[in-house]
Amino acid sequence: MNAEHTTITTQEQYDAVAARLEELKNAPAGSEGAKELKLLTKLIVDFERKRSQSV
């Protein structure tokens, strides 16, 4: 998933983002990887929040 994505809408997208987040978890501060990590974390948090509200 790249920075063009602004929301996760399916479980498959969630799984892909979670896998990518795992790859980036040790990215050096200030790096492109760290920027992507921050974006992906936000996407996951937003998805989980929406999912928990619909239960």
Buried (B, 14 or more C-beta within 10 A) or exposed (E): BEEEBEEBEEEEBBEBBBEBBEEBEEBEEEEEBBEBBEBBBEBBEEBEEEEEEEE
